[in-house]
Amino acid sequence: MNNGVHVLEAVPGHVLQVAVDAPQHSGLAGPLSYRSEHAVEPGSLVRVPLGKRELLGVVWPAQPPGDDTLPRELRAIAAHFADLPPLGPDWCRLLDFAAGYYQRSVGELASAVLPPQLRELSTDQLAARLRKLDRKRAAAPPDAAPARPDLAPEQAHAVQHLQAQLQAQLQGARPKPTLLFGVTGSGKTEVYLRAAEAALAAGRQVLVLVPEINLTPQLEARFGERFAALLPEPSAIVSLHSALTPAQRLQNWLAAHLGRARLVLGTRLAVFASLPSLGLIVVDEEHDPSYKQQDGARYSARDLAVWRAHDLGIPVVLGSATPSLESWQHAESGRYERVTLAQRIGGGALPRVRLFDMKSLPLKAGVTTALTAPLLAELQARLDRGEQSLVFLNRRGYAPVLHCGECQWKSDCPHCSAWRVFHKRDRTLRCHHCGFTERVPRACPQCGNHDIAPIGRGTERLEEQLAEALPGARVLRIDADSTRRKGELEAQLQAVHDGEVDILVGTQMITKGHDFRRIRFVAAVNPDGALFSSDFRAPERLFALLMQAGGRAGRDASAESPAEMWVQTWHRDHALYQALARHDYVRFARDQLAERQSASLPPFAHLALLRAEARTAEAAKAFLDAAAALAQDTAVLVYPPVPHAVARVADVERQQMLVEAAQRGRLQAFLRDWVPALIALKREHKAVLRWAVDVDPLSI
């Protein structure tokens, strides 16, 4: 102590650069300098003091600043996880790139993507976890390899292409990304399995990304069954996603980092898995918006998978029946190689799409816009033939709003600029934005009228009406509300596979990747809303969603009746629906890309969004106006601030401002200078609660 001030003693030895999760407002974007008595390899995990806290950090492969810029006394690292091998240079490069591109600090990103339990364990506790993992290494007796299905000619071509890429990569070539454009049911998963088999046989690790957590168990089971003989060790196939317990996630991450897990399956988070001998990356349903993180470091796992593969010089496969327009444009320009699977395996036909014109219905009281008489008749006919049907409505809950006919009260959320959704099962009004929930009132809160009624329809109401209209039909609803408890989703999907369900009702959860062999009929009700959205990506998302929903039908080629999809629409002549009826993604993509090019929208321009949140809209707008005044680059267009589509959530007002540049490099150069200025600007605008930059935003 000196005059009441604590002076840290100088620690002799080595100066380390350590990436730690420093608060954004501190302006500490890069690694910080610490001293260590011993040399510590870059990539090693350490504990370091920061202020009054002790944080997990990663020793970064960066040159320490010169002695003249270092403080006279540096704080020493508190602990070194010496039992854990360091994270590889390629992992550090990936983090460096992602942090720079998405405008976050490398320490914040590292803290977000490493297993949370690492932050809580001491060096001794981690050593004990590693010993426990060692005890599990006893190999299980290898099972006999299952018989592999014969490949269709298009599949064989795709497998040969990927095997050639793997072979060329071993000889030092850098393969282009492969866009595997395959219709639903064309056997893309079998292509992934064969490519993975080739990479595993060469002694490499394989990373397979899927968009949804609920797709991971079925894919893990399929890969586990195929590779039981090739990978007999207990931890050879692991999954990584946020639904795992912290202990499971750490165990699986350690297995991947130590090279014991040869095959890693996971959601977007898994793109950051430490894989020392990675040889192949697969991104299934690459178009899916779930690959884009929507908070914190708003990264795109698909784009980072492509960058990681390029950095390592390994193949990456992007699979989809409806590729994102960005990926399609890359294939058109030659940056990606496109491999097409145009036929369903086994000779199965794609479902015939019928565009049912809602305007053809007679205008009379009682006509419902979801369960029309022709649709009910078709469902009954399918029931009589013992076939399964799927009814798709992308809105959960019983009804979007409750309404009083006397005073026109509606069940709005007092904390958000949105309606609270009526959920009949538990008699609640629930806001799907902030979570605010109340019991349904017995009477109108404004005028006391007892006759308050639901308006609109969600999956819960659709399930109820189907059960009433088709007595004896076994109706099952699968959405986020019906699968809240652990194991519910798996049990419900198994019931569908076992033929215990006649009509499946659900949201987009059931349109992705599920191989329902018994479904012959799919109906999409009320899909028109996205046709007229202000978001320029809405048509792309709608087309992909409907193509995926239709793709659940007719996957069993041996069934007798033809598979069919009905789309109930008020706009049957719309170009999107006409392309859907022909299963013509190529035409749809060409039209959409022409529109985007004429409007200078991605992929022909590059965007970032600056979002600001405050208690008042005026405070959020003032921050954005001041941020726009700091923008001095004439090659970058900064649009005026506008409210978010849902302007108020949890009593917080949200505004956003779009930034556009013709070249990606120009936008990145602008953001590198602008973001540090925004950190300083936030100190002047204390009413702003949060702000964030979203690079390559998916929703505007």
Summary of the structure (lengths in Angstrom):
residues: 700
radius of gyration: 27.4
end to end distance: 54.6
largest distance: 90.7
contacts: 2282
relative contact order: 0.09
helix: 35%
strand: 22%
